[in-house]
Amino acid sequence: MKPIKAFTPIAMWTLRIVILLLVYTISFPIVFNTKPAFDIAFIFHLLFLIFGILIFIGGFLKKHTMTVISSIAMAALSFYKILDIFSFNFSYLWLLYSFSFATSLLFLSIGNKK
């Protein structure tokens, strides 16, 4: 069977929406329901939230710059969190950050390909 290339834009936007929902679910409560103590956890979740939103917004632009820069930042933040929470018992958070890392690498490699 041949791949269905017409589904590529739908798949890319689905990934962008899922990243946005993932960032919202994980980071939004921490950033907006706690006092800004500016510790490493607050800064991490603030950056995670900002760059997740920028990946989504980058999909509306013709140039790849915002998507690529946001993808680099999201991949780095996700990789940091993967290393931070790594244990041999794979938790759902480890899997969520791994998914975020893989999706960020995908957007880093293809940009805003339509």
Residue pairs with C-beta under 8 A, 6 or more apart in sequence:
8 113
8 114
9 114
12 59
12 110
12 113
13 59
15 103
15 106
15 107
16 55
16 56
16 59
16 107
17 56
18 103
19 52
19 55
19 56
19 74
19 100
19 103
19 104
20 52
20 53
20 55
20 56
22 52
22 96
22 99
22 100
23 48
23 49
23 52
23 53
23 100
24 49
24 52
26 45
26 48
26 93
26 96
27 45
27 46
27 48
27 49
27 52
28 49
30 41
30 42
30 45
31 42
31 45
31 46
31 49
34 42
36 42
44 77
44 80
44 81
47 73
47 77
48 74
48 77
51 70
51 73
51 74
51 77
52 70
52 74
54 66
54 69
54 70
55 67
55 70
55 71
55 74
55 104
55 107
57 66
58 64
58 65
58 66
58 67
58 70
58 107
58 112
59 67
59 112
61 67
61 112
62 112
63 112
64 111
64 112
67 107
67 111
67 112
68 107
68 108
68 111
70 107
71 104
71 105
71 107
71 108
72 104
72 108
74 100
74 101
74 103
74 104
75 101
75 104
75 105
75 108
78 97
78 98
78 100
78 101
78 104
79 101
81 93
81 97
82 94
82 97
82 98
82 101
85 91
85 93
85 94
85 97
86 94
87 94
